[in-house]
Amino acid sequence: AACVTTPFDVIKTRMQIAIYSHKPTEASRTPPGPIETLRTLLRVDGPAALASGMGARMTKVAPACAIMISSYELGKSLFTADV
């Protein structure tokens, strides 16, 4: 799932950077929306930019999912009565 959602996370992060990097004199400028951010990202950095950070994200998500599933299975075995 992290592979599928990484491009959306990249766009969200770029939008946040654009919002918070404005100078106080530029406050009246409307922050870019997701479509405008995607177009700019593709034009400036190319399609590969949509996958930037995927390795780090997978490194974080895979162990977290393994711990979650293992904890669930352990809890299920401890708290369910044999019928």
TORTI-338398 format. One record per residue: x negated, y, z of N, C-alpha, C in turn. Coordinates in pm, whole numbers, plus 50000, padded with zeros to 5 digits. Layout:
BEGIN
XYZXYZXYZ...
# end
This chain:
BEGIN
499184988150000500005000050000499145012650000497975012050063497105023750069496635027649930496455017849842496035020949704497115028849630498375025449657499485032049589499715046049643499535047849773499855060749834498685070549835497475066149805496315075149807496475087049713496935085449588497105097349504498055107749563499115103149628500045112449692499375119649809498535112349882497815118249994496805128549945496165125749833495215135449774495945148249737497105146949673497885158849634498315166549758498795159549861499225166149985498065173750049496885167450051495715173850112495295186150032495335185249900494985196849817495975208349839497245205049857498245215349884497975222050019497615214050119497315219550251496085228550245495085224450170493885232650156494245245950090495075245349987495465257649917496235267050009497085261550092497885269850183497005276750287496085269250345495295274650456494005281550414493695281550285492475288250240492725302250188493965306950193494285320550147493775330850245493315342050191492935353350274494215360450318494155367650429495355374750476495965384050372495155389550283495675398550179496445391050072496255377950064496935369849963498155362850021498635367350135499735360550204501015360250123501195370050034502445370549958502475360149846501335354549810501275344649703501955331649749502805326149665503495313749697502505302149683502455293249783501555281749771501985272749655501035265749595501375257149482502215245149526503115240949441503925229149467503175216649424503775205049443503085192549410502795190949261503695195449174503465193949030502325203048985502355215549032501265224848997499935219949052499945214549173498725209149233498205197349152499105188549108498705177049027498105181648894498745191148829498215196148701496825202248718496665210248822495355216448847494305205848878494655196248959493735185548995493275177848872494225174348785493875166848664493045175148568493375188048556492635196848464491215199448514491065202148642489765206048696488885194048729489455184148797488645172948847488825159848770489855158948689490085146748612490905136548690491375126148620492235116048682491565108248796490255106848791489565099248896489695105949032489975118849034490115126049161491315120949240492295115149173493465109749244493095097949333491975091549305491535080149385490435083949484490125096849493489045100849585489445097849729488535091949801488785088449940489455074949959489685067649850490385054849863489565044749943488265044649923487415035249998487485037550147487395050250186487465053550329488845050250385489865052950308491225050150355491455035150371490955027250277491095012650287490315007350407489155013250434488345009250548489085011750679489895022350681490675025550801491955017050809492645015450699493965009050698493874993850716492924987350653492854972750658492694967450801491744972450879491634967451017492874971051101493444982751079494624986751155495784977151128495964973351004497034963850970496744950151028495494945951025495134932851082495414932551232495074943251302495344944051446496844943951473497594951551394499044952351413499694938551393499354931751285499954918751256499544908451360498274908651399497804899251501498514901651634498674914451671499364917851796500814913351792501454915251679502834910951664502954895851682502094888451613502154873851620501854868851762500894875151829500574871251966501764874252058502324886152045503474889852126504654880752102504864877451977505974868551943505794854752007504554849752004504324836552064504404836952216504054847952278504094849152424505514851352477506324858652404507624862952456508824855252401508604845852315509734837952267509734824452339510904820252377511044807452447511184796452343510544785352371510724773752284512124768252305512834767252198514234762652207514334748252169
# end
